Amino acid sequence: MLTGILPADDASYVAALNALLAKGAGAAVITLGGAGSVTLGDDGELLRMPALSNTVVDTTAAGDTFIGALAAARLEGLPLFECMAAGARSSAVTVSRLGAQQSIPTRAEVERVFDLTIKTEKRSRTMAIKKLILDLDMGVDDAMALAYAIASPEVELVGITTCFGNVRVEQSAHNCLAVLDLLGRPEVPVYLGADRPIKATEPYTPPASTTLIHGKNGIGGASVPASPYEPVGATSADG
């Protein structure tokens, strides 16, 4: 936990968001699952973006979709609250479908579902390249997110922090290293994150059902050569 504050109510949301901003973040958003997401307005007031899903079939990859859509909108220069709306719309489509990678919608699908006007003008591509750190539990959906980040001309991937989720944190880190090596970016540092929830006494082990989606190795059973590199020793949870 970056702030040491457990987001449990409006007061703790505000405290955690302010703590993140005090650490130097240019903007901060807390995702709340089915309760939507929150951020701070210009006057420090709490702004809430509700979840927009009416039909929930499978929540796999919903959080990743939200973050990806929010980041894409932010890179296009949209205000933060509009970026949160983009994330909410995209994740609403994701949860209406089964699966992980195949449930993530294209922009055109999101615009069609929400009856948005597809703008024909191109957004400026002259913006400065943004430095990017990804926090991944490295299932198949995160492997796709990593590939997109590496391929994007608009971001510079400067590091990866790992966490438990689809796989244990050690497997997550080694999956990140292997995919980075496969995609020609072995120099990107990978840091081990927390291996368990805050109040847990033992490292987190994913439920057996996770392998139905992400395979035993977390990346769909794909045979990716192991990287010769190791995660950076200090854990990202200490930062």
N, C-alpha and C positions, 0 to 999 in steps of 0.2 A: 504494500500500500504506500503510495508516494507521499501522502499527507499525514498519515496516522489518524485520520478522521473517518469513521465509518458513516457513509451516507445513509441516514435512516429517516430523516424528516427534513422539512424545509430549512430549519436552522442549521442542521449539519450539512445540507447541500450548499448553502451559502458559505459556510465556514470552509468546506473542502475546496470549493471553487476559488475563493479568495486565497487560500493557501497555495493552490496551483499557480495562480497569477503572480503571487509573491515570489515564487521560485523562478520566475522569468518567462512563463508561458505567455505567448501572445494572445491566446484565447483558451477557454476551457469549457468542456461539455461533460456532463455526467449522464451516462445512459442508465435507464431504469427498467429495462425489459418491457413488459407489458404496460408499464406506467409511463412510457415515453422517455423524454430526456429533458434536462434542465441546463440553463446557462445563466449568466448575469448580464443585465442590460447596462447601458451606459451610465445609469444612475446607481448601479449596484443592486437593482431590484432583481428578484428571481423571475426568469422567463421560462415558461414550461411549454414544451412541444409534446402534445399527446401522441400516443401510438395511433396509427390510422387504419389498423387491420380490423376488418369485420369478421373474417373467417380465418381461423388459425388451424392449419393442418399439420405443420411441422415447423418448429422454431429453429431448426438447424441452419446455421449461417446467417441468421437474422442480424446479429450484432455486427458480423463482418460486412454484411451488405450495407448496413447503416453507416458504418465508418467509411467504407469505400466511397459511397455516394456523397457523404458529407465532405470528404477530402477532395473529391473531384470538383464539387461545386465551389469549394474554397479556392482551389487552384484557378478556377475561372473568374475569381474576383467577386463572388457574391457575398453579401453580408452573412454573418454567422447564423442568424436565425433562419434565413432562407436556406442555408446549407443544411441545417437540422431538419427543415421541412423536406428537402430532397432526400435525406437519409430516411426519414419516416415513411415517405411514399415508397421508396425502393424496398425497404424491409417489409412493408405491408404486402407487397407482391411476393416476396420471398416466402413469408410464413404461410401463404395460401397454397404452397406447392410442397410436394415431398422431396426430400433429398437435400444435398448440400450444393455442389457446384451447379447442378442442373436447375436448381431453384432460383439462382441469382438472375434477375432480369436485366435486359438491355435497357438503355435509356428510352428507346422507342417504345418498348413494352410498358414502361412506367408511365410515359406520357399518354399512351393509348388508354391504359386502365383508369387514369385520373383525368382523362379528357383535357389534357393540357395542349395549348397551342404550341406546335413545334416551330421554334424560331429559325428563320432561314439565315439570319446574319451570323457570321462567324465571330467568335469571341477572340479578343486579342491574344496573339501568341508571343508578344514581345515582353511579357512579364518576366521578372527575375526567376531563376531556378530556385525552388524551395528545397531546403535540407529536410530530410525525412528520416525518422526513426520508427520502425515497425515493432509492435509488440504482438507476438504470434504464439499460438499453441500448436501450430503447424500440422493441421489436417489438410485434406485435399483443397478446401476452400482457401486456406491461408497460403498454400503453395501457389495457387493461381494469383492471389493478391501480390505475392512476392514477385512473381514473373511480370505482372503488369507494372509494378513499381520500377523494376529494373529496366523495362522497355520504355518507360515514359521519358520523354525529353524535358519534362517540366519539373522533375524532382531529382535530387541527388541523394541516393540511399546511403546514409552515413553510419548506420548501425541497426542491429536487431536485438531486442530483448525477448526472452522466451518465458513462457508460463505453462502451467499444467492445464489440461482441458481435454482435448481430443486424445492426447497421449500424455505420458509422464513428462516432466520438464526436461529430463536428460534426453529422452527420445526426440522431443521437440527441437532441442538445440542441435542435435546431430542431423535431424532432417533438414533444418535450415542450412547448415553447413554443406550438406550434400547437394541441395538444390542450388545454392549459391555457386558451388564449384561447377555444377552442370551448366549453369547459365553464364559462366565466365566472369563471375564477380567474387572470387574466393577471398579477396582482400577485405570484404565487409566484415567487421567484427560482430560476433554473436555472443551475447551475455546470458548466463543462466539467471533465471528469475526464481521466484518463490516456488517451492515444490509442494505446498499445501495451503489450504485456507488458514486464515489468521488463528482460529481457535483449535485447529486440528493438531493432534499429537503425532500423527504419522503422515508420511508423504501421500499425496493423492494418487489413487489408482483409478483410471477411467472404468466405467461399467462395461461389461462384456458386450452390451448392445452397440457400443461405439464402433466396434470392429465391422459391424454390418454396413456402416457408411464409409469409414475411413480406413478400413483394413487393419491388419495386425500392426503394421509399421506406421500407421497414421497418414500415409500418402497413397492410399488405395491399393496397397500391395505392389506398387510399382517398384521395379528393380533399379534403383538409382545407386551408382557406385558411391561408397563411403568417401567422405572428404578426408584428406590427410591432415586437416587442421582440427584443432580442439576449441571448445568455447573458452572465452576469456574467463580467468579464474574468479575474479570478484563478481558477486551476483548483482544483477540489476535491481533486486529488491532492497539492496543496501543503499542505492543512490537516492 
